[in-house]
Amino acid sequence: MNTTVNVRIEKKIKAEANKTLLGLGLDMSTAVKMFLYQVVAEQGIPFTPTKNPAAIRARWDRQTADALKRPGYKTAAELHRALVCKTK
């Protein structure tokens, strides 16, 4: 059974968010659903709220460095095998 969530937000923020989401191929409803599913999965907010550009950049740099340490895959089949083995 579905339910409705109403959110009050400034008009400008809604418009900017909608534009960004459309650029990602998402609508507002789907993005909110994704957020709420992640809140449940992580049992908390799925990101660290901050307006500090240095903190945002540092987090980005750490995540990028971690991602680059992971093995790469030459083919989609190789990636698929790695994912299937990981879930078993």
Secondary structure, DSSP 8 states (H G I E B T S, - for coil): ----------HHHHHHHHHHHHHTT--HHHHHHHHHHHHHHHTS-SS-----HHHHHHHHHHHHHHHHHS---SSHHHHHHHHHHHH-
